[in-house]
Amino acid sequence: MGYSGAVLRFISLPAEAPMQAEAVYDKWIAMLEKISGEDPVMHQWRYAYGEQGISIDVHERNRVINDAIKSEKKFDPKYSGEGLISFTSRGNFSPEEKKYYHIENGFSWGGERPGAFFIDTGLLKKADWPNYWKVFANCLRHLSSIMPPLWADVAPQRYRPHAVFPHREWVGWMALVPDVDLSNEMPFVALAEYLPNIGTLIVTTKEPFDPENEEHIKLARATEVFLADRGLLPERGI
């Protein structure tokens, strides 16, 4: 088994109007809390605070928000606490656990462009091999209950060079395609589940996705072609 981790990306609609940093932070925390029960690596998130990167709990609301605003002003001196802002965090592990586990998260939203939430993780703690896929699939379900997706996918970093279209989104292990029901049209994938009022959750294989497994790559690429032929595989940077 060549599983080496996966990246979950959840792309959301742009904000309806420029948002205050506090509102973006609250949405971020809601998303983190919604997935926290799926595996212990997703349970305790830490924010790197200040220039020294002191680790604090993401729930220290005022400190996290003020520091994120300060960081935004370094890139955009005109930033006033309203509009696009980014928050990042990492999992809280002991020194011994860090030898085996890592996880990072980021969320950018609040302005005119689509929002982006990601999780980059290696091994999970509790899920055994047959259940790995359920953790990530459930995360997509939970996140889509917080805010509607423009697109979402789960794939190892090493899959991306295998994607069919260099200018379009990839699928890899999983994808969440909004606003369509494909549940009866994709017999070649492991799961195509319609989520009412959201879209279709696609899982190409229930085995942990291995970017060196030719069958896994074939399934992912076939899914990308299927979606592209129907105008459902968006260009990157939506």
Secondary structure, DSSP 8 states (H G I E B T S, - for coil): -----EEEEEEE---SS--BHHHHHHHHHHHHHHHTTS-GGGT-EEEEETTTTEEEETT-HHHHHHHHHHHHHHH-TT--SBS-EEEEEEE---TTGGGT--EEEEEEESSSS-EEEEEEE---SS--GGGHHHHHHHHHHHHHHHS-EEEEEEE-GGGGGG-S-TTB---BTEEEEET---TTT-TTSSEEEEETTTEEEEES-SS---TT-HHHHHHHHHHHHHHHHTT-S-BTT-
